[in-house]
Amino acid sequence: MPYKYRDFAFIAAEAALSARDEGRFWQMHWMLHENYPKLDRESLIRYAEEIGLDLDKFRGDIDGMRHMDIIKRDLALAKKLDLYNTPTVFINGIKVVGNAPYEYYKRIIDRELEGK
């Protein structure tokens, strides 16, 4: 979910979706995380090259924001679900906001498995 106050959030989301089209979403996902905050156009193209994407297609995708409909759809769903923080995780309908410790997740999962 691109964060509206981050300069390169939308182009980075586009980069991830373009990589997804070539079966390399996770490779791009990790490149974006490992190289944050370098998410400008030139850096994204360099990452695309490193993971072996078709650079002409990739440039066309990010320059034309080819996946903007998907990005907008996901933003609308996030708004509908009241998702404004990352990470936010749902466990059997229970919303967990923020970076919670393992024990917290485990407690919720165990309780849900026991049937509350």
SVG drawing of the C-alpha trace seen along z (x, -y; Angstrom):
<svg xmlns="http://www.w3.org/2000/svg" viewBox="-15 -14 37 39">
<polyline fill="none" stroke="black" stroke-width="0.4" points="0.0,0.0 1.7,-3.2 1.8,-5.8 0.5,-9.1 3.1,-11.2 6.2,-9.3 7.7,-10.9 8.3,-7.7 5.5,-5.5 3.4,-5.2 6.3,-4.6 7.7,-2.0 4.2,-0.3 4.2,-0.4 7.7,1.1 6.6,4.0 3.5,4.7 5.6,4.5 8.0,7.0 5.0,9.2 4.0,9.3 7.3,11.1 7.1,13.4 9.6,11.4 7.4,9.5 9.3,10.8 12.7,10.0 11.6,6.4 9.8,6.3 13.1,7.1 15.1,4.8 12.7,1.9 13.0,2.7 16.8,3.3 17.5,0.1 15.0,-2.3 14.9,-5.3 16.5,-5.1 13.2,-4.7 13.7,-7.3 13.2,-6.3 16.8,-5.7 17.3,-3.5 14.2,-1.5 15.5,-0.8 18.8,0.3 16.9,2.8 14.9,4.0 18.1,4.7 19.6,6.5 16.7,8.9 16.6,9.4 13.4,7.6 12.7,6.5 13.9,2.9 11.9,1.5 8.7,2.9 9.6,1.8 10.4,-1.8 7.1,-1.9 5.2,-0.6 6.7,-3.0 6.6,-6.0 3.0,-5.3 1.9,-4.1 0.3,-1.2 -1.0,0.5 -2.6,-2.7 -6.0,-1.1 -4.8,1.8 -3.0,-0.6 -6.2,-2.8 -8.3,0.3 -6.0,1.4 -6.0,-2.0 -9.8,-2.1 -10.0,1.3 -7.5,0.2 -9.6,-2.9 -12.7,-0.7 -11.0,1.6 -9.6,-1.4 -6.0,-0.5 -3.7,-3.4 -0.7,-1.8 1.8,0.8 2.0,3.4 -1.6,4.3 -2.4,8.0 -5.8,9.7 -5.9,13.0 -9.3,14.6 -10.9,11.2 -8.9,9.7 -7.0,6.5 -3.5,6.2 -2.0,2.8 1.7,2.1 4.8,4.2 3.7,6.6 6.1,9.1 5.8,12.8 4.2,13.6 1.3,11.3 0.6,13.0 1.0,16.4 -1.5,15.5 -4.1,14.5 -3.6,17.5 -3.7,19.9 -6.9,18.3 -8.5,18.5 -7.5,22.1 -9.0,23.0 -12.3,21.5 -11.9,18.5"/>
</svg>
